Amino acid sequence: MNDISEPERFFPVKPSLNPTFENIMRSYISKTVGTVLLLFLPLFAGATALDQLKNFSANAHSARGEFSQAQVKSGEKVRFTNAASGTFLFSRPGKFIWTYKKPYEQVLQADGTRLYMYDKDLNQVTVKKLGDALGSSPAAILFGSNNLEKNFMLKNAGAHNGYEWVEVIPKKKDTPFEKINIGMKNGIPEAMELYDSLGQLTLIKFTQFTKNPPVNAGMFKFVAPKGADVFEN
């Protein structure tokens, strides 16, 4: 398993418009918040990574945070210095906004029925049915229903680099990723490793993770930017 002790990127460095598919907090934590966190640590002290993931899937109805994402070819050293990065917001099932801010501005947004993929450079929006786009993708783990075992085979994969890992194998054979590892810490998925059939590894780290913030359906309604070309798939 790769060392991902520095931040990187969930979609390619210049992600295509056909996605397959974001530290709980940064170092600053007030004494009051720190005390509250300590009260909850026993809940996860004896829990396996798989237990933590299932608990997160069942109880995290919404979340927001930041992500960094990078691709690594076989044999290369992991570096997050030039990673793509952005923000995410989701509400189960199937509502999310995944926004790339660097190095290119792109938005992947779903309203529960359709997925909108906006590329600012091209001023172009591609629209797909959400069911077809989500399926057994890594995004389904975070944003889909809480029935993970319907689409994935799950097992504990040990502890590495400060995380407890879950190995996730898509049950469908025609998915872009052959294996996904999810790094859990204190009940939160803080890292993901995505292995594709070409031997490339995509690494994602999640920070500023807030579980169950208030959200409403209107927040996920997509409005195409003025003058954008819209293509329905």
Stockholm file with secondary structure:
# STOCKHOLM 1.0

chainA/1-233         MNDISEPERFFPVKPSLNPTFENIMRSYISKTVGTVLLLFLPLFAGATALDQLKNFSANAHSARGEFSQAQVKSGEKVRFTNAASGTFLFSRPGKFIWTYKKPYEQVLQADGTRLYMYDKDLNQVTVKKLGDALGSSPAAILFGSNNLEKNFMLKNAGAHNGYEWVEVIPKKKDTPFEKINIGMKNGIPEAMELYDSLGQLTLIKFTQFTKNPPVNAGMFKFVAPKGADVFEN
#=GR chainA/1-233 SS CCCCCSCCCSSCSSCCSSCCCCCCSCSCCCHHHHHHHHHHTHHHHTCCHHHHHHHHHHHCCEEEEEEEEEEECTTCCCCCTTCEEEEEEEETTTEEEEEEEESSCEEEEEESSEEEEEETTTTEEEEEEHHHHHTTSHHHHHHSCSCGGGTEEEEEEEEETTEEEEEEEESSSSSSEEEEEEEEETTEEEEEEEEETTSCEEEEEEEEEEESCCCCGGGGCCCCCTTCEEEEC
#=GC SS_cons         CCCCCSCCCSSCSSCCSSCCCCCCSCSCCCHHHHHHHHHHTHHHHTCCHHHHHHHHHHHCCEEEEEEEEEEECTTCCCCCTTCEEEEEEEETTTEEEEEEEESSCEEEEEESSEEEEEETTTTEEEEEEHHHHHTTSHHHHHHSCSCGGGTEEEEEEEEETTEEEEEEEESSSSSSEEEEEEEEETTEEEEEEEEETTSCEEEEEEEEEEESCCCCGGGGCCCCCTTCEEEEC
//
